[in-house]
Amino acid sequence: MTNRMNRFIFLLFFLLFYSTTSQAALEIDVTEGNLRPMPIAITTVIDRQNEQLGLGLDITKVIASDLAGSGLFYPINPKAFLEEVNSVDRSPNFNSWQ
């Protein structure tokens, strides 16, 4: 009986000892990052009646300037766009932008 008890106690301590050491801390070593800004297409903000086109251009310039100033994005030249969105009701063809 004591032999069984000794084996059980030994097994218990063995399992407890190795279960705590198997939970080592995870270390992640970051050696470099991505410092290149991501390209982004910013279209001109338009309204349904095209009454405020100047205001839409100003809003677009502010958005582009803010995103470029963050250093994370660079606005693509609108002449390089694959299509022109000139209506509020028309959504971009996202498949052509991939």
Buried (B, 14 or more C-beta within 10 A) or exposed (E): EEEEEEEEEEEEEEEEEEEEEEEEEEEEEEEEEEEEBEEBBBBBBBEEEEEEEEEBEEBBBEBBEEBBEEEEBBBEEEEEBEEEBEEEEEEBEEEEEE
